[in-house]
Amino acid sequence: GGHLNCLSELVEKTGGKIEMEKLPVGDPTLSAKEIIGNESQERMGLLVPEKDIDRIRQIAERERAPFYVVGETTGDMRLTFQQADGKMPIDMEMEDFFGKSPKTVMSDATVEETYTSPDYDEKDLKTYIENVLRLEAVACKDWLTNKVDRSVTGKVARQQCQGEIQLPLSDCGAVALDYRGYAGVATSIGHAPQVALIDSAAGSVVAIAEALTNIVLAPLKDGLQSVSLSANWMWPCRNEGEDARLYKAVEACSDFACDLGINIPTGKDSLSMTQKYGDDKVFSPGTVIISAAAEVKNIRKIVSPALAYIKGTYVYYVDFSFDALRLGGSAFLQTLGKVGDEAPTVSDSEYFKNAFAAVQELVNRGLIIAGHDISAGGMVTAMLEMCFSNPQGGLDARLDKIRHSDLIKILFAENPGVLIQVKHHHLVEKILNDYGIGFAIVARPIEERRLIIEKGEFKQEFDID
């Protein structure tokens, strides 16, 4: 709908007058209809107080963004588009546009889906790791191959490539606010479509948690309160059970964000994610993709996932979920052709806030050498990715400090959490204990190019390269 759709919605409650000669027109042959309904992209309409126009104009000029004052609100509940010659191609009451349509009422029934978990054996660990790393969702290089020009404006402070060999492993991206200071804006994303298959509410919670654990290793100006989220809903609505699942997912998303004290001011949706082939249907898994953005105090202090071979350092596992380790919805179960019956989640929002604050303090005090979130592929994938980005060194992972007997769950569960490499471990432990956060030493860097995994009597070594 172009200008008509955008501007009419902005003045829906008041009415307004649009002066057509002030709209940017690159083709003088366009008719009034073509100008009013023009759908040229990369435009945004803003409704602003008159006193702020000069300030907005200054900002637009500074950023070299074309800016036009095209009209004003009137309070008469009419919308007019007026040409320079005084003719008005559109002069209508607002209710002629929007009417008084009744509220939409959607009815649906809850459909309980059940999934199973497979048997597995830790003796097959090498095969499991290789299969997980072959998954596109785990080891996809799209962040690298689709990078195009990743330094536009010269303010890009954190790109996707990390380490000496520049693998696309960065948990977040960041841009500087200007060319002189160190303040910036960091962005990250999170999603959990397979978890949502088991429990749509848990899928929303894990998606938010992943976006936040991806951004937690940047020194945010006001911690968690700095963050704003965007929610992109993709769902196969109007199929039995799917509207109910969407309602549950949106409710959980809202509740978790409110509990954390952060907002979701924007988003989008694609609610027709159903493909028909003859008499058959294929549903896209109901998914919410969360984007997080926050102001960063110092872009130079954003922690990299690239492990540094420094003697006397340790890798800690910091738990953000406050929940039992669960394999449901994991990349590991996907390689076995299963979804799983137990979905990971965050069982205590207050604990999550404390975990976020604790890691933020470690970042701000410069106590973290390297760090990486635990998401697709689980802890073992996070460890390997930290090693992949540099050509030397490895990890000796001794997992006895994690109080769980199932080694496969320890390595492949995708409960929200982070791995951090630290040197002053006594101080780090004190800070984590002060916040009441669950943690464990899980590994130490070694000179050999190997990943050694030990727990109890189990021990296996892997050649990282």
Secondary structure, DSSP 8 states (H G I E B T S, - for coil): -HHHHHHHHHTTTT-EEEEGGGS--S-TT--HHHHHT---SS-------GGGHHHHHHHHHHTT------EEE-SSSEEEEE-TTS--SEEEEHHHHHTT---------------------GGGHHHHHHHHHHSHHHH--HHHHT---TTGGG-EEE-SEETTTTEE--S-EEEESSSSSS-EEEEEEE--HHHHHH-HHHHHHHHHHHHHHHHTTS-BTTGGGG-EEEEEEE-B-SSTTHHHHHHHHHHHHHHHHHHHT-EEEEEEEE-B-EEEETTEEEE---EEEEEEEEEES-GGG---S-----TT-EEEEEESS-S----TT-HHHHHTT---S-----S-HHHHHHHHHHHHHHHHTT-EEEEEEE-TTHHHHHHHHHHHTSSS-EEEEE-TTS--S-HHHHHH---SEEEEEES-HHHHHHHHHHTT--EEEEEEEESSSEEEEEETTEEEEEE--
